[in-house]
Amino acid sequence: MTPPVRPPRVAVVGAGISGLTAAHRLRDLLGPTAAITVVEQTDRPGGKLHTTEVGGLRVDVGAEAYLHRRPEVTDLLAELGLAARATHPAKARSTVRAGGVTRLIPGGTVMGVPTTAGAVADLLTDDARARVAAEPDLPGLDWTGDAALGPLLRARFGDELTDRLVDPLLGGVYAGAVDGLGLRATMPGLATALDDGATSLTAAAAASAPTPSGGPVFGTVDTGLGTLVDALVATAAADLRLGTTVRRLERTAAGWRLHLGANTPAHAPDHPALDADAVILAVPAPAARKLLDGVVPAASAAYGQVEVASMAVVALVLPPGTELPGTNGVLLSAGERKLDGTPFAAKAFTFSHTKWPHLRAAGPVLVRGSVGRHHDPGALRADDDELVRLVRADFTELTGVGAPPIDTAVRRWGGGLPQYGVGHTALVERVERAVAAEPGLAVAGATLHGVGLPACVATGDAAARRVAEHVTGNA
Ligand SMILES: Cc1cc2nc3c(=O)[nH]c(=O)nc-3n(C[C@H](O)[C@H](O)[C@H](O)COP(=O)(O)OP(=O)(O)OC[C@H]3O[C@@H](n4cnc5c(N)ncnc54)[C@H](O)[C@@H]3O)c2cc1C
């Protein structure tokens, strides 16, 4: 008699958006009998998606929006029956504070790299404007496939455009400074245009700028992105082990063994090891480095080269009726100083109440401040009360709004964002090549092909498909 075929066992490490998307897709592909386990070291699923109540509002204190222009999150919401919950920002523009003045962020750029000199003219002094206008005529670029963004932009456009626009825009995405980021991973379209022979950055930006569709660029969920997390947890129907850390990964004759540890005695696992036919690691780079050490050394070493930046989100909920500026928010250039000469603690504010229709309809008025740049912890050293005080003072100076908040929240994200430095795409290729050689192993997450939610969803989905092929023998 042939033994009954055992349903496949797959373990997903990390319950952020990448791991939960993977678990959801695995359930879809492997059916109801598959044993899918999601191991998460904290006491809640979602990772950097975290919706919590502040001042009577549902507030996202991690990621707050997804890029709607990419299909992945929009499609996932539709698949989960949440399409009707999607909402898009008001038409109001965002601003940047640079050189002591707050101005509208210009269109016609790729992350601040102008498609024409005219696009950024309003932001610059006469000298800087002339430098930007001269960029297309500079001698050809010494392009070898990647470059440190800051030095390249400074050499081609000068410091002013780099510091006033590109740096704040990239700081908003990576919590990183332009000088430490690489062009290919942060502006892949521009890199491809250079590969294809663009002879200046202006020409490369013009060739790679997305054609405006007239449709919304961003979206969110009107009950908070936590609703997406809840839906993924439900459809994945996995054995979700919260408060449990995977401490070590081991290759066995039959597959993989995960060695588990508890963060509190209440979470102590019944069995400190979990055996699986396949594993998806959907964890940040430092954890991936540790778990792959000794198992897939080349991938571990590549993960080990990815730095991470820490940040914090400070939510201020102001009394109903508080008037905000008529824009969606403000980014602060790194060198900005307050009237008293001290640096701002915040690097950006989102005027959430103005930006999102569902919040505008609510009574209390939400503003989100972001704090923390890579290698510049600054105000992150302050305790929560002091951080709120500093962020409130920044907000008042920038907007003139002094109303005391009715509620506040501070959410810290230690090592929250990977830094895509020079050569990052090559590092990721090394990770993926090494992992692909290991049957039943896949990786996903923000370290790989973009920190944004659509890119994370794409990696979770791809990892699940790879692993499903392996466990069903269809590889
Ligand atoms: C403050 C902030 C704001 C952001 N805003 C936006 C935004 O508006 N739009 C956008 O598109 N992107 C935004 N991002 C980026 C985006 O949120 C993240 O890149 C994305 O959510 C990462 O998802 P992930 O699943 O790859 O990783 P994570 O969310 O980090 O999930 C990984 C999980 O793995 C767990 N884990 C780690 N090690 C182990 C282990 N050994 N055992 C078990 N579990 C482990 C962690 O606890 C974590 O829950 C923001 C990021 C931050 C920090």
PDBQT file of the ligand as one rigid body, heavy atoms in Angstrom, charges set to zero:
ROOT
HETATM    1  C1  LIG A 501       7.662  54.599   9.309  1.00  0.00    +0.000 C 
HETATM    2  C2  LIG A 501       7.587  53.992   7.939  1.00  0.00    +0.000 A 
HETATM    3  C3  LIG A 501       6.731  54.552   7.004  1.00  0.00    +0.000 A 
HETATM    4  C4  LIG A 501       6.614  53.978   5.739  1.00  0.00    +0.000 A 
HETATM    5  N1  LIG A 501       5.728  54.518   4.856  1.00  0.00    +0.000 NA
HETATM    6  C5  LIG A 501       5.494  53.876   3.695  1.00  0.00    +0.000 A 
HETATM    7  C6  LIG A 501       4.424  54.294   2.860  1.00  0.00    +0.000 A 
HETATM    8  O1  LIG A 501       3.659  55.214   3.172  1.00  0.00    +0.000 OA
HETATM    9  N2  LIG A 501       4.252  53.625   1.684  1.00  0.00    +0.000 N 
HETATM   10  C7  LIG A 501       5.032  52.568   1.325  1.00  0.00    +0.000 A 
HETATM   11  O2  LIG A 501       4.820  52.000   0.244  1.00  0.00    +0.000 OA
HETATM   12  N3  LIG A 501       6.038  52.122   2.121  1.00  0.00    +0.000 NA
HETATM   13  C8  LIG A 501       6.267  52.749   3.295  1.00  0.00    +0.000 A 
HETATM   14  N4  LIG A 501       7.249  52.289   4.124  1.00  0.00    +0.000 N 
HETATM   15  C9  LIG A 501       8.000  51.094   3.741  1.00  0.00    +0.000 C 
HETATM   16  C10 LIG A 501       7.168  49.833   3.953  1.00  0.00    +0.000 C 
HETATM   17  O3  LIG A 501       6.256  50.007   4.999  1.00  0.00    +0.000 OA
HETATM   18  C11 LIG A 501       8.052  48.646   4.298  1.00  0.00    +0.000 C 
HETATM   19  O4  LIG A 501       9.135  48.559   3.395  1.00  0.00    +0.000 OA
HETATM   20  C12 LIG A 501       7.272  47.332   4.264  1.00  0.00    +0.000 C 
HETATM   21  O5  LIG A 501       6.105  47.424   5.050  1.00  0.00    +0.000 OA
HETATM   22  C13 LIG A 501       8.167  46.193   4.706  1.00  0.00    +0.000 C 
HETATM   23  O6  LIG A 501       7.422  45.008   4.718  1.00  0.00    +0.000 OA
HETATM   24  P1  LIG A 501       8.159  43.614   4.942  1.00  0.00    +0.000 P 
HETATM   25  O7  LIG A 501       7.092  42.593   5.086  1.00  0.00    +0.000 OA
HETATM   26  O8  LIG A 501       9.163  43.397   3.886  1.00  0.00    +0.000 OA
HETATM   27  O9  LIG A 501       8.965  43.778   6.290  1.00  0.00    +0.000 OA
HETATM   28  P2  LIG A 501       8.458  44.085   7.761  1.00  0.00    +0.000 P 
HETATM   29  O10 LIG A 501       7.217  44.873   7.774  1.00  0.00    +0.000 OA
HETATM   30  O11 LIG A 501       9.660  44.612   8.468  1.00  0.00    +0.000 OA
HETATM   31  O12 LIG A 501       8.097  42.641   8.325  1.00  0.00    +0.000 OA
HETATM   32  C14 LIG A 501       9.090  41.734   8.717  1.00  0.00    +0.000 C 
HETATM   33  C15 LIG A 501       8.613  41.022   9.958  1.00  0.00    +0.000 C 
HETATM   34  O13 LIG A 501       9.559  40.022  10.295  1.00  0.00    +0.000 OA
HETATM   35  C16 LIG A 501       9.601  39.931  11.704  1.00  0.00    +0.000 C 
HETATM   36  N5  LIG A 501      10.849  39.252  12.053  1.00  0.00    +0.000 N 
HETATM   37  C17 LIG A 501      12.109  39.707  11.907  1.00  0.00    +0.000 A 
HETATM   38  N6  LIG A 501      12.991  38.776  12.305  1.00  0.00    +0.000 NA
HETATM   39  C18 LIG A 501      12.282  37.703  12.704  1.00  0.00    +0.000 A 
HETATM   40  C19 LIG A 501      12.635  36.408  13.216  1.00  0.00    +0.000 A 
HETATM   41  N7  LIG A 501      13.911  36.044  13.375  1.00  0.00    +0.000 N 
HETATM   42  N8  LIG A 501      11.635  35.554  13.556  1.00  0.00    +0.000 NA
HETATM   43  C20 LIG A 501      10.331  35.910  13.400  1.00  0.00    +0.000 A 
HETATM   44  N9  LIG A 501       9.949  37.113  12.911  1.00  0.00    +0.000 NA
HETATM   45  C21 LIG A 501      10.915  37.997  12.564  1.00  0.00    +0.000 A 
HETATM   46  C22 LIG A 501       9.503  41.365  12.155  1.00  0.00    +0.000 C 
HETATM   47  O14 LIG A 501       9.080  41.460  13.495  1.00  0.00    +0.000 OA
HETATM   48  C23 LIG A 501       8.494  41.939  11.167  1.00  0.00    +0.000 C 
HETATM   49  O15 LIG A 501       7.169  41.891  11.659  1.00  0.00    +0.000 OA
HETATM   50  C24 LIG A 501       7.402  52.846   5.395  1.00  0.00    +0.000 A 
HETATM   51  C25 LIG A 501       8.291  52.302   6.330  1.00  0.00    +0.000 A 
HETATM   52  C26 LIG A 501       8.378  52.861   7.588  1.00  0.00    +0.000 A 
HETATM   53  C27 LIG A 501       9.322  52.255   8.599  1.00  0.00    +0.000 C 
ENDROOT
TORSDOF 0
